Amino acid sequence: MPPRPAEPPPVKAGYDTSAAPEAPPGLAVAPTATSPSKRPRAGGRAGGDLFSVLLPTYNERENLPLMVALLVKAFEETDEAFEIVIIDDASPDGTGAVARRLQALYPPHTITLAPRPGKLGLGSSYTHGLRHAAGNYIFILDADLSHHPKFIPAFVAAQRAGGHDIISGTRYADGGGVAGWSLRRKLVSRVANYVAGVLLSPGVSDLTGSFRLYKRDVFEALMGVVVSRGYVFQMEVVVRAVKAGWSVGEVPITFVDRLYGESKLGGMEVVLYLEGLWMLFWA
């Protein structure tokens, strides 16, 4: 069993730290600099699948050690091989240095570092991370502990059972929810998803969520056609996937407000969301 980082940061009350194809016509697979390799894997059954977790970070030095520990614990429960790809955008708070220490602490091939010279956008961070990832399945989730890794076994089980191209975490199905949000933020999120659902009819209950599992080739193809910036990126990805004929399954999750640091969602993201909604409506 991999060693654990000593004394992770204290956790806010209420946060549970236990547990946790070919492209359809019109979507070509985007080339990447690195294809899945045969490098050694962290844990899991020999010869099985490899799950790569893409973890973009910016000013997450306090959250990162606990997130990595919870990811390792979650994958131990699945008995699946995994790797964690940390994509840090030159965080001024020293997140990159924390990531290097974590890489040295855990067994080889558990953590891969893919630093960038600055903040270059969420979508491009995933494209960059793919170049460093070896897995045939790709997990994306937030590094700020808003997405608890304890749900990872449920994502893997849903993919195995349904063979879906994408498994999306949802706050808005039975068993899902949010914690730590103000009434205003809950209303904004609900309204945003409702309006997008009415206009775009994707058949997915949580369009703006960013806790997802993809087949690698599906994710690569989508990265080649998505044009949105910021958090509207998540909505465009799933809408384009449904229109292209890829199957999307859902797993209920609880979204918890970040433990440390400040939210990166601002007024500009609302403007980008509205622009993205308009663009996808006419796409």
Solvent accessible surface area in square Angstrom, and as a share of the most:
residue,aa,sasa,rsa
1,M,189,0.84
2,P,28,0.17
3,P,67,0.42
4,R,94,0.34
5,P,16,0.10
6,A,92,0.71
7,E,165,0.74
8,P,63,0.39
9,P,31,0.20
10,P,112,0.70
11,V,53,0.31
12,K,116,0.49
13,A,109,0.84
14,G,81,0.78
15,Y,16,0.06
16,D,63,0.33
17,T,53,0.31
18,S,62,0.40
19,A,34,0.27
20,A,3,0.02
21,P,67,0.42
22,E,155,0.69
23,A,29,0.23
24,P,22,0.14
25,P,138,0.86
26,G,79,0.76
27,L,21,0.10
28,A,79,0.62
29,V,71,0.41
30,A,22,0.17
31,P,129,0.81
32,T,36,0.21
33,A,84,0.65
34,T,50,0.29
35,S,78,0.50
36,P,68,0.43
37,S,48,0.31
38,K,201,0.85
39,R,65,0.24
40,P,80,0.50
41,R,91,0.33
42,A,10,0.07
43,G,56,0.54
44,G,32,0.30
45,R,119,0.43
46,A,108,0.84
47,G,79,0.76
48,G,27,0.26
49,D,38,0.20
50,L,6,0.03
51,F,2,0.01
52,S,0,0.00
53,V,0,0.00
54,L,0,0.00
55,L,0,0.00
56,P,26,0.17
57,T,5,0.03
58,Y,52,0.20
59,N,54,0.28
60,E,8,0.03
61,R,107,0.39
62,E,75,0.34
63,N,1,0.01
64,L,0,0.00
65,P,22,0.14
66,L,11,0.05
67,M,0,0.00
68,V,0,0.00
69,A,13,0.10
70,L,7,0.03
71,L,0,0.00
72,V,0,0.00
73,K,70,0.30
74,A,0,0.00
75,F,2,0.01
76,E,63,0.28
77,E,95,0.43
78,T,22,0.13
79,D,71,0.37
80,E,9,0.04
81,A,1,0.01
82,F,5,0.02
83,E,3,0.02
84,I,0,0.00
85,V,0,0.00
86,I,2,0.01
87,I,0,0.00
88,D,9,0.05
89,D,13,0.07
90,A,56,0.44
91,S,12,0.08
92,P,103,0.65
93,D,49,0.25
94,G,28,0.27
95,T,0,0.00
96,G,17,0.17
97,A,33,0.26
98,V,11,0.06
99,A,3,0.02
100,R,144,0.53
101,R,146,0.53
102,L,8,0.04
103,Q,73,0.32
104,A,89,0.69
105,L,75,0.38
106,Y,9,0.03
107,P,49,0.31
108,P,109,0.69
109,H,72,0.32
110,T,1,0.00
111,I,7,0.03
112,T,26,0.15
113,L,43,0.21
114,A,0,0.00
115,P,93,0.59
116,R,17,0.06
117,P,122,0.77
118,G,19,0.19
119,K,122,0.52
120,L,105,0.52
121,G,40,0.39
122,L,38,0.19
123,G,15,0.14
124,S,49,0.31
125,S,2,0.01
126,Y,2,0.01
127,T,40,0.23
128,H,37,0.17
129,G,0,0.00
130,L,1,0.01
131,R,93,0.34
132,H,65,0.29
133,A,0,0.00
134,A,4,0.03
135,G,0,0.00
136,N,59,0.30
137,Y,24,0.09
138,I,0,0.00
139,F,0,0.00
140,I,0,0.00
141,L,1,0.01
142,D,37,0.19
143,A,5,0.04
144,D,16,0.09
145,L,0,0.00
146,S,2,0.02
147,H,4,0.02
148,H,5,0.02
149,P,0,0.00
150,K,57,0.24
151,F,35,0.15
152,I,0,0.00
153,P,35,0.22
154,A,45,0.35
155,F,0,0.00
156,V,9,0.05
157,A,59,0.46
158,A,28,0.22
159,Q,10,0.04
160,R,100,0.36
161,A,94,0.73
162,G,44,0.42
163,G,42,0.40
164,H,51,0.23
165,D,16,0.08
166,I,1,0.00
167,I,0,0.00
168,S,0,0.00
169,G,1,0.01
170,T,0,0.00
171,R,20,0.07
172,Y,39,0.15
173,A,39,0.30
174,D,139,0.72
175,G,70,0.67
176,G,25,0.24
177,G,22,0.21
178,V,37,0.21
179,A,39,0.30
180,G,65,0.63
181,W,26,0.09
182,S,68,0.44
183,L,130,0.65
184,R,184,0.67
185,R,64,0.23
186,K,80,0.34
187,L,98,0.49
188,V,76,0.44
189,S,14,0.09
190,R,134,0.49
191,V,85,0.49
192,A,18,0.14
193,N,14,0.07
194,Y,156,0.59
195,V,53,0.31
196,A,0,0.00
197,G,27,0.26
198,V,90,0.52
199,L,76,0.38
200,L,19,0.10
201,S,87,0.56
202,P,12,0.08
203,G,81,0.77
204,V,15,0.09
205,S,44,0.28
206,D,0,0.00
207,L,1,0.01
208,T,39,0.23
209,G,8,0.08
210,S,10,0.07
211,F,1,0.01
212,R,1,0.00
213,L,1,0.00
214,Y,1,0.00
215,K,46,0.19
216,R,11,0.04
217,D,41,0.21
218,V,0,0.00
219,F,0,0.00
220,E,17,0.08
221,A,0,0.00
222,L,0,0.00
223,M,24,0.11
224,G,46,0.45
225,V,42,0.24
226,V,24,0.14
227,V,101,0.58
228,S,19,0.12
229,R,165,0.60
230,G,14,0.14
231,Y,82,0.31
232,V,6,0.04
233,F,2,0.01
234,Q,1,0.00
235,M,0,0.00
236,E,0,0.00
237,V,0,0.00
238,V,0,0.00
239,V,2,0.01
240,R,58,0.21
241,A,0,0.00
242,V,48,0.27
243,K,114,0.48
244,A,21,0.16
245,G,63,0.60
246,W,15,0.05
247,S,48,0.31
248,V,32,0.18
249,G,9,0.08
250,E,63,0.28
251,V,10,0.06
252,P,54,0.34
253,I,4,0.02
254,T,48,0.28
255,F,20,0.08
256,V,24,0.14
257,D,46,0.24
258,R,21,0.08
259,L,7,0.03
260,Y,43,0.16
261,G,56,0.54
262,E,148,0.67
263,S,63,0.41
264,K,76,0.32
265,L,92,0.46
266,G,39,0.38
267,G,58,0.56
268,M,126,0.56
269,E,30,0.13
270,V,78,0.45
271,V,68,0.39
272,L,17,0.09
273,Y,27,0.10
274,L,105,0.52
275,E,103,0.46
276,G,5,0.05
277,L,11,0.05
278,W,168,0.59
279,M,60,0.27
280,L,1,0.00
281,F,89,0.37
282,W,170,0.60
283,A,75,0.58
